[in-house]
Amino acid sequence: QVQLVESGGGLVQAGGSLILSCAASGRTFSSYCMGWFRQAPGKEREFVAAISRSGGSTYYADSVKGRFTISRDNAKNTVHLQMNSLKPEDTAVYYCAADSTIVVVSTRPHYWGQGTQVTVSS
């Protein structure tokens, strides 16, 4: 089992940048694929990015490709989401997620953080 805690959300102007972090508990962090999702008001939660156990493979939603970068530090049990060129439509609660495979962590992960709010003003 793994527990996830996000941080780094906030208010930023359009075109700006923000880094989200997710700290994971437990000694088996490197055995999990990690992902980020987001949920905007009135919309369903959607996949944003995912990273393999080693960090060697990354995957992105088309809407963030080229602007967001997911990375992980297995020594520190953390995963990050670097968000650049932010747009008002990126405004959402961002959730960290974990599961055993890339397919599952990108679609229906079992483990979730509590979420962190990102607001992009125009």
C-alpha angles and dihedrals in degrees: 000000000000133000120210130203122185127205140168103067122137148119120311135166121249110276092029132115137240135179121215121198132197121198117202127203125219135050097265100069092124090060092064131080109222133215146177126223132177137204123200122199111284093006136100121258110268137197117256109170144338137196133200124242094265095038091241095118128047133182132195141190111248090243093064102029110128093016104059129053126194120203139164140206109206092187090060098034092236139129124196137200115205108200119194133174090023119200131201088249089063088070107121146107106280120214131197116218139187137195142144101266138033092239093054096041089052095050117020112001119185098215124060139175123225094256136244126233120241117188122185116194122207 
